[in-house]
Structure formats: structure tokens, C-alpha cells
């Protein structure tokens, strides 16, 4: 499953100068989050991830996406929660992240994708300044949709410049053919295990 997200002008002027923007909502550990749709390039099903040594603990590894090595982040761990449990609904959001002049694609693992929703700036509360389980700078705010609060992430802040610089190693130095070979070797190993059990 590969779903390419079609981008249009995301900002729509509402009443009294308020803007309404489109966000993709998703679930992590029972909590509802959203990322602005313009940041998301595509959605792919969760599959083989090749581990890369010497990475932060919230980096799962890398995937081969049409010949490009894409680093993959465990969003749960990055937000201070447990790691994800892969299921049929687990997927990877390929998002465009920026820090200064550095721009790169990063895969973000989420438990499940919900829907595209419109959130008006009139209904967006600022991030709480205390008592929250999530760093305030990771959030753009708390959106309210149909009576339910959604945590709107500032995805560019979720990874710092140093983090992106580290992940750039994956895109620049990891050989995609190695990723493919590692995945095939892992599959063959699993098949051998199945035959011996």
C-alpha cells in the first residue's frame, strides 16, 4: 500500500481572519495526533526496516523507497512513550522535515492513520506550558474537532538540527543495494527458521 498525498493550497480564510488548515490525523498509543498535510509526502505500509548502527534509540533504521534510503523514526519513543507494536494498521508517514537550510524526507511510524481533517485557528489552543507529558515545543497546539482534542505536532521541532544531521548520514552514506540485500537475507533466514520449527 502506497498512498501519495496530493497537495493543494492548505490555508483557507475563515470568519474574522481565522485560517482553516488540513491535517492528517493518526493514533499513537491511544492518543490522537495530527500533522499538517503539506508536510506529508506519502503513506506506506509498514514493512522491512534495516537497522543502522550508532543511531539514537528512536531511530528504527532505514527503508528502501524507490531507490532512496529513508531513515525511519519511532515516533512513540521520540515522544517519550513505549515503542510501537506492529500490526496490520501500522504504517509509515513519509514527511518532509526542515531545520535551517537542511531538508530531508523521514519515515515516521504510527499505529494507524485516521483521516484528513480541517482545523481552524479559532479552535486551536496553544500548547500547555506545564503538566503535559509532551514537550511544548513539539506541539503547534491542541486542535478541537467534533468535541475531541487532537495534538497537532510541530514535526520540524520533533527532530532537532543535530538529529537531522545524524539522519542525513543514512541518506548520504547507506548503500541502498545493501538495504535490499539485508532484507532478502533476513527473509531467507526467517524461511529457514520456519522450516526447522
Buried (B, 14 or more C-beta within 10 A) or exposed (E): EEEEBEEEEBEEEBEEEEBBBBBBBBBBBEBBBBBBBBBBBBBBEBEBBBEBEEBBEBBBBBBBBEEEBBBBBBBBBBBEBEBBEEEEEBBBBBBBBBBEEEEBBBBBBBBEBBEEBBBBBEBBEEBEEEEEEBEBEBBBBBBBBEEEEBBBBBBBBBBEEEBBBBBEBBBEEBEBEEBBEBBEEEEEEEEEEEEEE
